[in-house]
Amino acid sequence: MAQPVIAAKPQRIAGDGTSRWLDALAWLLGVAGYFAAMFYWRRWGDTQQLPKTYIGLLPLIVLILMITFLHELGHTVTGLALGMKLRAFIVGPFQWRIREGRWKFQFNLAKSFSAGGATALVPTDPHQSNANQICMIAAGPMVNLWTGLLALYLAVMAKGQPYEAYWIYFAYFATISLLVFAGNLIPMQSETSYSDGGKIYQLLAGGALADLYRIMNLVGSTLVTPLRPRDYDIDAIQRAELSFKEGRQALLLRFFASYYFLDHDMISRAAEAFAEAERISREPGFDTPAELQADFVFDSAFLRRDAAGARQWWDRMEAKKLKHFGVDYWLAQSALFCIEGRKEEARTAWEKGNQLAQQLPAAGAYEFDRYRYTLLRDCMEKEEIHAAS
């Protein structure tokens, strides 16, 4: 089943607390603040007769990654203390994610010089309050504030200390940490999400984005708790749909609604929600994420009984030259072959996928995968009985 996609730039909507002016202000604060601070530190170091030390590119990258690590660690420790579970931890090119119930590590070479980071913490309680979420989000910048002030103290007090030769490292660490703290609290759009300040503003303000966070948290929870799609907040999904009418978030919302209805055995409602997702995918310039295309195949075949549509989505997916053939892939292939009347091939694909599905952990998302395999098996058996009679 489709999961929240981290790497999509958020769609700016009315009431999200951001603007292009705030985005520009945050970047100006970061760039101007950095160079002004470095100029000041050099002059101050000369007056204190501290060693003239210059930091190269590699040590600077290491410092930035350390600051990013501490920021994400603040989110993580606070979230875990509040009863949340961790699904992903990313610091620059170092990425840990739960895939099919297991932790996977990936070194993303393209992010080698990236200072970005992310954590995915989800509640185990579907009724968790916004206060817990806000505390978890605020913990990242607060760690930058505390560690930045500590580094500032060590830099200022470096004269005559054993670490005097390394005073400039503490100065850089303090400067960058405090700029990250201040900049992160400005509501703005980052490369793939909103800043921490933007998220806090949106949770306090309520509305469509607060609903979206709630939905995404619940969906993420199904990977590490017994919660299933039938436990989604369908009212929040339908409210958010009124604001998100196009783009990736809109597509995901329609899929989540489809899963909710399918898990309640409301096939016609699930098919209607999928039809809306398919409409969004046909918008000019929309690039359907590869990880969702297997769901398009299955839903076209199983919910819509549309052999031509399922084949079209299958061909698009195959054109991506997938390297991983998981539970969703075999479910999609089985449903496609079934609707095309290729019964033996459908059964073979079903058996391959079902064997993988049975090996997945006992979490709600994987129980839903096993449920879909059961639905497809029952459908194939009914068609065989009908054909025999």
N, C-alpha and C positions, 0 to 999 in steps of 0.2 A: 504494500500500500504506500501511497505517496506520503512523504514526510516534509516538514517545514524546510524550505530551501534557504540556507543562510546567505548565499552569495548573490542575492538580488538587491539592487539599490532600491530603497523604499520610495513609494509613490508619494509625492508631497500632496497632502490634502488639507483643506481648510480646517483650522483648529489644531494642527499638529504642533503649534508653538514655534515652528521654524520659519525662516525666510532666507532669501539669498543674501540679505544684508547681515543676518546673524552668522551665516556660513562664512561670509567674507571677514566679519569681525573676528571670528575664532581663528581663522588662518592668519590674519594680520597680527593678532595677539601672539600666536605661536612664533611666527617668523621674526617680527620686530622685537618681541620680548627676548628671544634667544640671542640675537645679535647684540642687543643693548646690554644684556647681562654679561655676555662674554667680554664685551669692551670694558665694562665696569670691573669684572674680575681681574682682567689683565692689569689694569691700572692699580687696583687695590693690591694685587700681588706684588707689584713693583714697590709700592710704598711700604709694604711689610717685609720687603727683601726676601720673599719666598722664591724657591727655585723656579726658573722659567722652564716649564714643562709643556710640551705640545702633544695633544692627543691625535693619533692617526685615525684613519677611517675605520679600520677593523675594531680597535678598542672602543670607538664611539658607538659602533653598531652593537657591540656586546653590552655597553652601558644601557642603550635604549631597550635592548631585549630584556635585560634585567628589570628595568622599570616597568615594561609591559608585563613581564611575568608576575611581579609583585601586585600590579593592578588586577590582573585576572585571578591571582591567588586570593586577593581580598574578596572578590565576588564569590569565589568557590568556597572558601572557609565559612563565610557568613551564610551562604545558601545552605551548605550542609548542616550548619548549626541550627538552621530554621526548619530542618526536615526535608529539604529538597534533595534531588538526586542529580548527579553530574552526567551529562550525555556527551559533552565535547569540551576540549580544552585546547586552545590554539594560541601560540605565541610565535609570530612571524612565520618562518617556514616549518616550524615544529607543530604538528597537528595530531591530536589524539581524538578519535571519535568512536562511538559505539556503532558497529555495523552488524546487523543480524544477531544482536545479542552479545557481541564480543568486542572488546577494545581493540582498535586497529591504530597503528602508528603510521604516519606518512610524513616524509620530508618533501615539501613542495619547493623545488628549486626556484620556481618563478617568484617565490616570496622571500628569497634569500636576503634582500635588502629592505624588506617591509618591516615597519614597526608596529603593524596592526596585530591585534589579538582579539580573542572572543572566548566566551564560555557559554555553554548551554546548560542551564540549571532549570529543572522542572519540578513542580510541586508533586508530592505524593498524595496530598489532600485536594480533591477537586474544588473544595470550598475555601482554599487558602485566601487570606485577606490581601488586599493590595498593599497593606502596610509591610508585610513580609517581603513582598516583591521590591518595594521601594528601598527597604533596608539593604537587601542584597545588591541592588544596583548602586546605591550610594556608597557601599563599602569599597568599591574599586577606587574612586577618586579620593576617598578618605585615607586609604593606605598610601596613595601618592603624596598626600599632604603630610602625613606623619613621617614617612621615610624621607621626604624632601626637607622637612624641618630638621630632622636628625642629621642629614648630610650637610645642610647649611651650617649647623652648629659645629660639626667636625671640620668643615672648611675654614670657618672663621677662627677656630681655636687651634689651627694646625701648627702655628709657629712654635718651634721648640718641642713638638711632639714626635714620637718615633715614625709617624707616617707623614712627616712634613713634606717629603719629596713627592708625595702623591696627592697633595692638597687640591690640585686642579681637577682630579677625578671626582672628588667630593663636590667641588664647585659645579662641575657639569651635571653630576647626578642631581644635585639640589635644584639647579635651574630647570632642567628638563622635567623633573618630577612635579615641581610647583606649576610649571606651565601646563602640564597634562592635567593636573588637578583643576586649574582655573578654566582651561579650554573645554574640558569634558563636561563641565557643568553648564556651559552655554547650550541651549537647545539648538541643535543643528543636525543636518544630515551628514553622516560619514559615508565612506565608500560603499558599505554594504548594509548599513543600519542607521539608526539614530544614535546620537551621543547619549551618554548616561543622563545628562541634564534634560535632553529631549524626552527620553523615556519616562523620567520622573514627572515631568510636566504633564505628559499625556495620561499617566496613571492617575494623577491628582485631578485632572480636568474631566476625566471620564470620556464617554463618547465612543466613536468607531474604533479609534486606535487602542483604547483600553480594552474594548471587546476583542480586538485582534490579538493583543497580548494574551488575554485569557484563553482564547481558542488555541493559539500556538503552544501555550504551556500545557494545555490538556492533551493536545495531539502528541507532544513530546513525552508526556507522562506515560502514554500507552506503551512506550518502548521499555520502560523500567518498572512499571507497576501493573497490577491486574486491570486497571482501567482500560475500557475498550471504546471503539467509536460510538457505540450506543450510549456511552456516558458523556459524549460531547454536549456542550451547552448549545442546543440548536437555536434557541432564542437569540443568543449572542451572535451565532453565525449569520442568522437571517438579518439581524440589525446591521452587522458589518457589511453584508452584501449590498445594502442600500448606498453605502459610501464607496465601496470598491467595486466598480463596474467593469474595469478593464485592467490588464496587467497580470503579473504573476500572482500577487496576493488574491486578486479576484478569482483567478483560476483555482487556486488552492482552496479557497472558501467553498466553491461549488463542489469540488471533490470531497471535502470534509462532510458537506451536507449529504452527498451521495452515499458515503460510507455510513453515516449515521442512520439513514433510512434503510440501507441494505442490512445493517446489523440488527435492525428492528423488523426485518423481513417485509419491508414496505417497498416492493420491487418497483412499482409504478412511480412512486415518489423519488426513488433513487435514480430511475431512468430520466426523470424530469431534471433533476439536479445535474446529472451528467450531460444532458443536452445543453444546459447553460454553459458548462465548462467547455464543451466542444465549440460552442458559438464564440466564446472568448478566444479560443486557440486559432480561430480562422481570421482574426483581426489582422489587417495589414501590418507587416513588420514584426508580428509576434513570433518569437522563437520558443517553441514548446520544449521545456527541459527534457533531456534524454531520460531522466529517472522517472518521468511520468508517463512515458509512451506505452509501457507495458500495461498500465492501468487503462489507457485509452483503448487498447486492443481488447482487454478483458471486458470492459464495460460495453463496448460496441457489440461484442459477440453475445455476452450473457444478458445484459440489461436491455439492449435495443434489438437483439436478434438481427443485426445488420452485418451480413457476411462481407459485403463490398467495403463498408466502412472499416471493419476490423482488419481486412486484408490491406487496406490503404495505410492504416496506422502501423501494421506489422512491417510493411515494406519501408516506411520511414524509420522505424526503429532499427531494422537490419542495416540500413544505410549508415547508421552511426558506428557500425563495426564494433559492437559491444564485446568487451573482454570478460565480463562477469555474467554468468548465467545462473541467477538465483531463483528464489521461490516465485517472484513476480514474472520472470521470463517464462518459466515452464507453465505457469497458470495461464498466461496470455496465449502461449502456443497451443495448449490443450483446448482452450475455449475457441480459438480460431479454427483449429482442425475439426472440432465438433460441429460448429456452425456450417463448415464447408462440407460436412458429410464424410470426413476422413476418420472414421471411427477408431480403427486400430492405432493410427498415429496419435489421435487424441488421447487414447488410453495410455499409450507409452509415455507421452509427455506428462500426463497426469501423474503416473506412477513415479517418474523421476522427480517431479516437483514436490509431490506429497511426501516422499522420503526425506527431502531436505526440510520441508515444513515441520515434520515431526521432530527434527533435531534442534529446532529453534527453542529458545528459553520460554519459560511459562510466564510471559508478559502479555498484556492485553492486545497489543498490535499483532503479535504472532498468533494469538488465539484467533484473532479475526482472519488472519491468513489461512489458518487451518479450517476455519468456518467456511471461507470461500471455496476451498478445495472440496469440502463436504457438499456444498450447494452444487458445484459443478458435477461432482460424481453422481449425485441424485438426479440431476438433469440428464446426464448421459444415460443413466439406467432407465429413466422414464422413456426416453426416446428409443432405446433399444427394445423395450417392451412394446411400445407403440408400433415400431417397425415390424416386430415379430407377429403382432396380431393383425 
